[in-house]
Amino acid sequence: MKDIANNWKDLPVGGVIDEPGTAINYETGDWRTLRPVHNKEKCINCLACWVYCPDAAIMLKDGKVEGIDLKHCKGCGICAQECPPKVKAIKMVEEADFR
């Protein structure tokens, strides 16, 4: 029987992305309790939401906000917070309202 005290050495390191570019493989959108809803009519494409999104979940097309990648968005609300006060093109809505 293997010594239990040494088994911890066989465990992989947790909470670490050990290869570059692999984060896209992990869909983390199920963690959300709030969902960002983007209103294209109000959006002025200042890209503040894109700059500040920690999950790179703001999707752009031709330099304009196309939508939000809900597979990777964790619902932190930074995008809505950073949207200019006079614009407010992103609103956070309870995720339960969509299920």
C-alpha positions in Angstrom: 0.0 0.0 0.0 1.3 3.4 -1.0 2.2 5.8 1.8 -0.8 8.2 2.3 1.6 11.0 3.3 3.1 11.0 -0.2 -0.2 10.8 -2.2 -0.6 14.6 -2.3 2.4 14.7 -4.6 0.4 12.8 -7.2 -2.5 15.3 -7.3 -2.5 17.8 -10.2 -2.2 21.5 -9.2 -5.8 22.9 -9.0 -7.1 26.3 -10.1 -4.2 26.8 -12.5 -4.4 27.1 -16.3 -1.1 25.4 -17.1 -1.2 25.8 -20.9 -1.8 29.1 -22.7 -5.0 29.5 -24.6 -6.9 26.7 -22.8 -9.4 28.9 -20.8 -11.7 29.1 -23.9 -12.2 25.3 -23.4 -13.9 25.8 -20.0 -17.5 27.0 -20.2 -18.1 28.8 -17.0 -21.4 30.7 -17.7 -23.4 28.3 -15.5 -22.0 30.1 -12.5 -24.1 33.2 -13.2 -27.0 34.5 -11.0 -27.3 37.7 -13.1 -27.2 37.8 -16.9 -26.1 40.9 -18.9 -28.6 41.9 -21.5 -27.2 44.1 -24.2 -29.5 46.7 -26.0 -28.0 47.3 -29.4 -30.3 50.3 -29.9 -28.8 52.2 -27.0 -25.2 51.1 -27.5 -22.8 53.7 -28.7 -19.9 51.2 -29.1 -17.5 53.0 -26.8 -16.2 49.5 -26.0 -15.8 50.2 -22.3 -17.6 46.9 -21.6 -15.1 45.0 -23.8 -12.1 46.7 -22.2 -13.2 45.9 -18.6 -14.8 42.4 -19.0 -12.5 40.0 -17.0 -13.9 37.0 -19.0 -13.4 38.4 -22.5 -17.1 37.7 -23.0 -18.0 40.8 -25.0 -18.2 39.8 -28.6 -17.1 42.3 -31.3 -17.7 42.4 -35.0 -16.2 45.1 -37.2 -15.3 47.1 -34.1 -18.9 47.1 -32.7 -20.4 45.1 -29.8 -22.2 42.2 -31.3 -23.3 40.5 -28.1 -22.2 38.7 -25.0 -20.7 35.2 -24.9 -22.9 33.7 -22.3 -20.9 30.4 -22.2 -18.0 32.3 -20.6 -19.8 35.3 -18.8 -19.9 34.7 -15.1 -22.4 37.6 -14.5 -20.1 39.9 -12.5 -21.8 43.0 -13.9 -18.6 45.0 -14.6 -19.8 45.5 -18.2 -23.1 47.1 -17.0 -21.2 49.2 -14.4 -18.7 50.5 -17.0 -21.3 51.4 -19.6 -21.6 55.2 -19.6 -24.3 56.4 -17.2 -26.2 58.3 -20.0 -26.2 55.2 -22.2 -26.8 52.1 -19.9 -27.0 49.7 -22.9 -26.3 46.7 -20.6 -28.7 45.7 -17.9 -28.2 42.9 -15.4 -31.2 40.6 -15.1 -31.8 37.7 -12.8 -30.7 34.5 -14.5 -33.7 32.6 -13.2 -35.9 34.8 -15.4 -34.4 33.1 -18.4 -34.8 29.5 -17.3 
